[in-house]
Amino acid sequence: QVQLVESGGGLVQPGGTLRLACATSKSILSSYTMGWYRQAPGKQRDLVATITTGGNTNYAGSVKGRFTISRDNAKNTVYLQMNGLKPEDTAIYYCNAYLTLSRYYWGQGTQVTVSS
């Protein structure tokens, strides 16, 4: 059974930082493109960032320059470093592992709230 376990969410003031972590297995991390998505109340789930097994990254325009996705193969973990947080970044953040259209997995989500 594939497990993606997110951590690191919380409440932060505008301009603050958070680092999300997604722990998984070695087999997943070595084969799947990993990503972070987010879903705000009443909105669809949107891409935040992805990282391939080769380390290529892709970001949504709204987070480019503020967020950084990375992977630590030794710890079987993917991170999302979030700097310069804004109230509009408030959402549930989900870790995703993608291989094909019929083989992908989601974590349980972690809440990020940006508010003063």
N, C-alpha and C positions, 0 to 999 in steps of 0.2 A: 504494500500500500504506500503510495507516494504521500509524503508529508512535507508541507511548507509551513514553517512556524515563524510568524512575524513577531517582532517586538520593537520597542523603542518609541511608540507613539505617546502622546500626552498633550498637555496644555502649555502653550508658549506664547509670549508676547510678540506683537509685530516687530519684525527685524531680528527675531531670535533664530536659534538653530536647533535642529533635531537630527538624529541619525537613526534611521530605521534599519533593522536587520531581518533577514529571511534565512533561516537555517533549513537545510535540506540534506539530501544524501549525495555521496560522491558520484553515484551513477547518474543522477539527475543533473548535477552541476556540470558534469563532463560532456553531456549530450544535448542539453536543452538550452535554447535561448531563454534567458531570465529577464523578467521585467517587473516594473511597478506600475500599477494603475490606481486610479482614485475615483471615488464616487461621492459626490456631495448630495445632500438631501434633495430629493425630487429631480435629480439629474441622472444622466446615463454614466456608465463607467467609462472613463477615458484613460488613454495611455499617458503615462508620465515619462517613463524612460525604459529602455531595453539595453541589454548587453549580450552579445553572442559568445559562443564558446571561444572564439578567437579574440575577444576583447573589444570588438567594435560596438560603439554606443550610439544611441539615438535618443533624442529628447523632444518632448513637446515644446512648442515655441514659448509657451507661457512660463516655463521653468528653466529654459536654456540660460546658462550663465549663473544660475543660483543653486541648482541641484546637480549632484554628481552621483552616478551609479558606478559601483565597483564590485568586484568579486574577490573573495579570498578562498582559493582552492584548498588551502591547508585546513581551513576551518569549515569548508563546505557551506559558505555563507555569502549571501549577496547583500550589499548595503546600499542605502540611499541617503546620502548626506544632503541635508536641506538647509541652506543658508538664506538669510534675508527673507524670512517667511512673511507672508501677507495673509490678511484675513480670508482672502479668496482661495488660499491653499487648504482651508478647512475642509476635511473630507475623511472618509474611511479609505485607508490605503491598503491595497491588496498586492501580494506577491503572486507572480505568475511564472509558470514554467511551460514553455511552448516547444513542441516538436513538429507536429503537423496539425491540420485542421481537426483531426479526430483524436489527437493525443495532446492534451494540455491539462494543466492543473492549477487550482487556485488555493491560496492560503485563506485563513479565516478572517483576515483583515485586522487592522489596528487603527484606532481613532487618532487623528491629528486635529487639534483645535488651536487656531491662532486668534487670540483675542486679548485685549487689554483689560 
